[in-house]
């Protein structure tokens, strides 16, 4: 019996994973694609964005959302039952796409495909790592010389980023249009030097890439774990004590640009890694999306509010442990 191929999409917070998933669903060429979306926080923003995108495979029934954790930490409790349920459907999917949290380590998830319940029925077609090219080129994930000189040196951002690269079968250098050619080539060369032989890098804009490239790697990654080193190979488990997430609720706003300005200031003042969510705008029947990585902010209306939805803004904040929640909430609420 042919194994169902599964593609694991990894990449740091805000790299463009959800945009890639949407692109794959829009150009699925008739394949039945099942989608599993995992987020670090309690509120699943990415799943809601995909469900509102209006293309086949993006409806609530087609998306399985696993929030409040990382798949690399909840394999037995959440991921394996979900996979079994997908495979046991009367009309099982032709392909499974798994979008991990931006803080997830891909290797423990790939290792789960050895579990007896699914190993004979599904294979990891490939691990695709989406890289935020401007952030990587700016050294967002690299340790400074001062940090490296410390005896207790620890950089969880760098470890997560390196683990995602080490496990990948394909690297997408996303947002490449935001870099000059020389900077992009320097980034590509630097990343290529850290990859296993045969792993390719592709520059992308808005995560646009031929789906046949992403969904046809035939890597059988679960059979090649020894070649995919992780910073956490020697550990019995893995947690995310280095990171935290919380939601900030906002009343209806008159001008979303005001919230954008508050968000940019809060990100700069508190070193927030990722901010994303929805706003309710006075006089507007549609929900307003706001997403931020560093000082880069994206805003747009995505769909009308549903009749049973409370029109209130919700922003998810993700950062290193120790965020000053009270001050961040006050800053975003304009208090």
Secondary structure, DSSP 4 states (H G I P E B T S, - for coil): -PPEEEEEEEESTTSSHHHHHHHHHHT-TT--EEEEEE-SSSS-HHHHHHHTS-STT-SGGGEEEE-SS-TTT-IIIIIHHHHHHHHTSTT--SEEEEE--TT--HHHHHHGGGSTTTTTTEEEEEEEEEEEHHHHHTTTTSPPHHHHHSTT---HHHHHHHHHHHH-SEEEEETGGGS-HHHHHHHHHHHHTTSPTT-EEEE-STT---HHHHT-----GGG-GGGS--TTTT-S----TTEEEEEEEE--BS-HHHHHHHHHHHHHHHT-SEEEEEE-BTT-SEEEEEEEETTEEEEEEEEEPPTTS---EEEEEEEETT--HHHHHHHHHT-
